[in-house]
Amino acid sequence: MSYYGSTDYLENSDFLLRMKDMRKGNLDLGWMKAGTEQIEVHASSAKRGLTYLDLNQGSYGYDELAEIPRGPRGAAPRGASYEVDNQADLGPDLNLKSDVWAYKVASFYEEAVSRQWDATTDVPWADLDKYDTPEEVEIAFAQLCTFFTEVEMIATDLPAKWCWRMNNQFHEVKGFIASQAIDEARHAEVFRKRALAGGVGLMQALPQAEHSLKAILDSDTYSEASAFMHLLAEGNILTMFRFSEFISPTPVDKRMFQLVMQDEARHVSYGLQHLKWILDNTPERKEQLHAALDEAENFSLSQFDSALFEAMIVLAGKGTSPEQIKRGIEIVGTLQVRQVEEYFQRLRRAGFAERIEKSKFRDLLAAVSLNQQDAAIAS
């Protein structure tokens, strides 16, 4: 490891003399006059407890935080005193509030920490033995769980990649995306456990998914990555979670999807509120985000033709007979339409309604539509 500082403190006579002085009781106590704002905060709800929302006051608050906070670029928390000349500069890349901020982000954080669950004990794993699942259905479910494990590991990596690059003045956002990384790691855990607990194990890693996930990690900015992941990818996964609960072969699986859905809905909501913040405060970035979503949609299209959707057809039809496959195709076709429909709804909520007219998903539905419902959404 290379050295960071130019001083070897064990060889510094001033440091050693000061340490000896302190041990003799000769304290300076200058730190007791930091000059910071003194406020008294109370929990607005005794049941809910003391939250970040209650701390949103004065120099400690976030409402008045400027777009460019002319404060410390090190580890000093917002509201603390610091020495400009002597402070370490951590070199954060994301120093604008609009780079990371979202409406309601403090509330999202409080919800995240209050709704944590345990993939080891909160899913009734022992109950799986009560249900007799056909072999082909269990294999298809293991393929679905393999895909979700792939997805959730990248969803863990993305917030971890950007968290340390954010200015510490934005600690509510850093706290939230740290909680998101924990959520996603738990999702990867629960799907891995389910694939193995069913006696099949993990199935195929899908190249379509891998390239799409890599594109999310390779995004040039945090906001582009957020638009790709929260607005499109995780939004699609949330739709798939709801659908997977519907076609789950056992009540154990339904419980698993209910738990992951509550987390995923929170992540998607943060992403929508981040995009709304950008449009309200830095609307000049909109075209950049449109370009990012062009590429995101292109990568996402490939997933509509993969082993994943064949597995879902088997699950939805509850088998591989011609009649079951026919039924599964009808049900999964509804899912694919719903994914596009809900993506368009998110675009409207985020302020990107004009994107719907040029979305690649409209062209996809028009090209491969099998029924009037597909065609109606595409038009």
Secondary structure, DSSP 8 states (H G I E B T S, - for coil): -----S--GGG-HHHHHHHHHHHTT----GGGG----------S-TTT-S-TTTT--GGG-STT--SS--S-SSS--TT----TTTS-----SB-SHHHH--TTHHHHHHHHHHS---TTTSS-GGGGGG----HHHHHHHHHHHHHHHHHHHHHHHHHHHHHTTB-GGGHHHHHHHHHHHHHHHHHHHHHHHHHHHTTS------HHHHHHHHHHHT-SSHHHHHIIIIIIIHHHHHHHHHHHHHH-SSHHHHHHHHHHHHHHHHHHHHHHHHHHHHHHH-GGGHHHHHHHHHHHHHHHHGGGSSHHHHHHHHHHHTSSSHHHHHHHHHHHHHHHHHHHHHHHHHHHHHT-GGGGGG-HHHHHHHHH--SHHHHHHH-
